[in-house]
C-alpha cells in the first residue's frame, strides 16, 4: 500500500510543515497538557507527521481517494473502503456492522489484515466467521483494534484489544511481528481517528 515515493515527498513534507505550524500556534487539543509523555499514544494533532513504511506501501497513489492526504481526512473504516488491499476487511466490517463503531472511535490503532491475509485463511474458517457476524466475526475483528494511536516506537509490547484479549508485538524500526507470525507489511498509516498497520495474517484470539 503506502511506500513514500519521490513524487509524494513534497506533499508529505508540506503536510508535516503544516502540522508543525499548527502545533506551534495552537498547542495540544482540548484537554492537552502541552507536555505529552514519549510513551503516550499518538494523538490526532501529531498524526500527519508520520511517513508510512513497509514493502506493501508501494501501491499508494500520489493523489485521489487512496492517497495519504485523503486517508488522513477520513475516519478509519471510510479510509479502508478507499484502499483496494483492504476490500475483504471492509466487507467483513460492514457485515459485522462495525463501520459506525470504528469511524466514531477516538484514537485507536488498527492492525488491518490485507486481502492476501484473509486469502490465507482456510475457507471453512472464513465462511464460519462471515456466517456469524454478531458473534465470531465481531470477536475476530475487534481483536485487531487497540485503544490509543501507537507510533512505531510504541508498538513493541503487549496491547489490550477492544475484544478484551492481548496482542504481543515484537520488533523495532520498520520490522514488526504481531503474535509471533503476522508481519507488518505497511505501517504507521494515519486516518482521521486511527493509526493503521497492515498485516499479512489474520489474528485469531485465544479461545
Secondary structure, DSSP 4 states (H G I P E B T S, - for coil): -----HHHHHHHHHHHHHHHHHHHHH-S-TT--S---TTSPB-TTTGGG---BSGGGGG--SSSTTSHHHHTTS-HHHHHHT-GGGHHHHHHHHHTT-HHHHHH-SSEEEEEE-HHHHHTS-HHHHHHHHT-IIIIIHHHHHTTEEESB--GGGTSEEEEBTTS-EEEEEEETTEEEETTTEEEEEEEEE-SSEEEEEESS------
